[in-house]
Amino acid sequence: MAYKITDNCVSCGQCQPECPVEAISEGSPYKIDPKKCTDCGACAAVCPTEAIIKG
């Protein structure tokens, strides 16, 4: 199950460079492409607002 970004996202950008498959795109909030997400959790580990959850 892919991760998703909730409304708690403050668009800080810390998650995007952590994604090894470039599944995260900028926005408010940022978005994760569920077709690309490999469920590694790297993005969730660096999110300062805990906005990234298993979807």
MDAnalysis code that builds the backbone (N, CA, C; Angstrom):
import MDAnalysis as mda
import numpy as np

u = mda.Universe.empty(165, n_residues=55, atom_resindex=np.repeat(np.arange(55), 3), trajectory=True)
u.add_TopologyAttr("name", ["N", "CA", "C"] * 55)
u.add_TopologyAttr("resid", np.arange(1, 56))
u.add_TopologyAttr("resname", ["MET", "ALA", "TYR", "LYS", "ILE", "THR", "ASP", "ASN", "CYS", "VAL", "SER", "CYS", "GLY", "GLN", "CYS", "GLN", "PRO", "GLU", "CYS", "PRO", "VAL", "GLU", "ALA", "ILE", "SER", "GLU", "GLY", "SER", "PRO", "TYR", "LYS", "ILE", "ASP", "PRO", "LYS", "LYS", "CYS", "THR", "ASP", "CYS", "GLY", "ALA", "CYS", "ALA", "ALA", "VAL", "CYS", "PRO", "THR", "GLU", "ALA", "ILE", "ILE", "LYS", "GLY"])
u.atoms.positions = np.array([
    [0.838, -1.177, 0.000],
    [0.000, 0.000, 0.000],
    [0.890, 1.251, 0.000],
    [0.642, 2.134, -0.911],
    [1.454, 3.347, -1.068],
    [1.229, 4.318, 0.083],
    [2.231, 5.163, 0.299],
    [2.100, 6.234, 1.274],
    [1.302, 7.371, 0.654],
    [0.705, 8.208, 1.499],
    [0.013, 9.394, 1.012],
    [0.321, 10.553, 1.945],
    [0.142, 11.756, 1.426],
    [0.438, 12.967, 2.180],
    [-0.877, 13.623, 2.587],
    [-1.031, 13.868, 3.866],
    [-2.265, 14.445, 4.402],
    [-2.220, 15.974, 4.378],
    [-3.305, 16.583, 4.831],
    [-3.404, 18.042, 4.884],
    [-2.471, 18.660, 5.916],
    [-1.809, 17.836, 6.722],
    [-0.828, 18.362, 7.685],
    [0.456, 18.818, 6.987],
    [0.577, 18.536, 5.694],
    [1.764, 18.912, 4.916],
    [1.910, 20.431, 4.877],
    [3.125, 20.905, 5.175],
    [3.413, 22.338, 5.131],
    [4.274, 22.681, 3.908],
    [4.385, 21.756, 2.979],
    [5.134, 21.938, 1.730],
    [6.576, 22.375, 1.956],
    [7.223, 21.750, 2.933],
    [8.606, 22.116, 3.266],
    [9.607, 21.539, 2.273],
    [9.232, 20.452, 1.591],
    [10.098, 19.870, 0.577],
    [11.112, 18.852, 1.067],
    [11.114, 18.533, 2.346],
    [12.110, 17.586, 2.864],
    [11.900, 16.175, 2.337],
    [10.689, 15.809, 2.027],
    [10.401, 14.443, 1.580],
    [10.837, 14.169, 0.149],
    [10.692, 15.148, -0.714],
    [10.914, 14.931, -2.150],
    [12.291, 14.364, -2.489],
    [13.391, 14.911, -1.977],
    [14.696, 14.335, -2.344],
    [14.961, 12.962, -1.729],
    [14.173, 12.559, -0.741],
    [14.357, 11.249, -0.104],
    [13.756, 10.105, -0.912],
    [12.852, 10.420, -1.822],
    [12.157, 9.371, -2.582],
    [13.067, 8.795, -3.662],
    [13.376, 7.499, -3.582],
    [14.292, 6.889, -4.552],
    [13.679, 6.687, -5.935],
    [12.360, 6.789, -6.052],
    [11.699, 6.572, -7.341],
    [11.012, 7.833, -7.866],
    [11.297, 8.964, -7.249],
    [10.748, 10.259, -7.662],
    [9.226, 10.246, -7.784],
    [8.562, 9.684, -6.773],
    [7.105, 9.598, -6.776],
    [6.427, 10.818, -6.167],
    [7.210, 11.735, -5.591],
    [6.644, 12.891, -4.896],
    [6.748, 14.130, -5.777],
    [5.610, 14.839, -5.903],
    [5.603, 16.062, -6.690],
    [5.191, 17.243, -5.815],
    [5.711, 18.423, -6.175],
    [5.435, 19.627, -5.409],
    [3.966, 20.018, -5.504],
    [3.519, 20.704, -4.465],
    [2.159, 21.202, -4.419],
    [1.830, 21.616, -3.005],
    [0.605, 21.928, -2.786],
    [0.164, 22.293, -1.450],
    [-1.141, 21.551, -1.165],
    [-1.107, 20.370, -0.594],
    [0.092, 19.668, -0.128],
    [0.816, 18.958, -1.277],
    [2.024, 18.486, -0.963],
    [2.764, 17.662, -1.924],
    [1.942, 16.410, -2.205],
    [2.223, 15.732, -3.311],
    [1.483, 14.528, -3.687],
    [2.447, 13.372, -3.937],
    [1.975, 12.163, -3.636],
    [2.730, 10.941, -3.917],
    [1.961, 10.151, -4.965],
    [2.643, 9.802, -6.047],
    [2.028, 8.995, -7.100],
    [1.983, 7.546, -6.615],
    [0.789, 7.018, -6.347],
    [0.697, 5.655, -5.807],
    [1.202, 4.579, -6.766],
    [1.244, 4.889, -8.058],
    [1.743, 3.917, -9.040],
    [3.260, 3.813, -9.002],
    [3.932, 4.872, -8.563],
    [5.390, 4.869, -8.478],
    [5.902, 4.485, -7.092],
    [5.131, 4.767, -6.055],
    [5.549, 4.543, -4.666],
    [5.875, 3.071, -4.429],
    [7.050, 2.821, -3.849],
    [7.476, 1.448, -3.563],
    [7.307, 1.091, -2.088],
    [6.654, 1.965, -1.324],
    [6.339, 1.691, 0.080],
    [7.593, 1.589, 0.952],
    [8.629, 2.374, 0.623],
    [9.882, 2.274, 1.380],
    [9.838, 3.056, 2.697],
    [9.033, 4.110, 2.755],
    [8.901, 4.878, 3.992],
    [9.950, 5.948, 4.223],
    [10.853, 6.144, 3.273],
    [11.907, 7.148, 3.443],
    [11.324, 8.551, 3.615],
    [10.264, 8.836, 2.896],
    [9.639, 10.158, 2.978],
    [9.022, 10.388, 4.358],
    [8.331, 9.394, 4.863],
    [7.672, 9.518, 6.163],
    [8.689, 9.719, 7.288],
    [9.845, 9.119, 7.142],
    [10.878, 9.210, 8.176],
    [11.419, 10.629, 8.347],
    [11.368, 11.448, 7.284],
    [11.926, 12.799, 7.375],
    [10.863, 13.892, 7.507],
    [9.601, 13.537, 7.465],
    [8.528, 14.539, 7.520],
    [8.424, 15.146, 8.928],
    [8.658, 16.476, 9.039],
    [8.633, 17.112, 10.361],
    [7.229, 17.251, 10.965],
    [6.186, 17.138, 10.144],
    [4.823, 17.289, 10.654],
    [4.051, 15.971, 10.687],
    [4.747, 14.876, 10.400],
    [4.138, 13.547, 10.357],
    [2.915, 13.515, 9.430],
    [3.033, 14.215, 8.302],
    [1.936, 14.315, 7.348],
    [1.874, 13.146, 6.368],
    [2.895, 12.295, 6.374],
    [2.945, 11.189, 5.421],
    [2.589, 9.892, 6.143],
    [1.528, 9.247, 5.640],
    [1.025, 8.040, 6.279],
    [0.831, 6.948, 5.236],
    [0.728, 5.716, 5.706],
    [0.387, 4.615, 4.790],
    [-1.047, 4.813, 4.356],
    [-1.261, 4.726, 3.050],
    [-2.580, 5.027, 2.524],
    [-3.369, 3.832, 2.183],
])
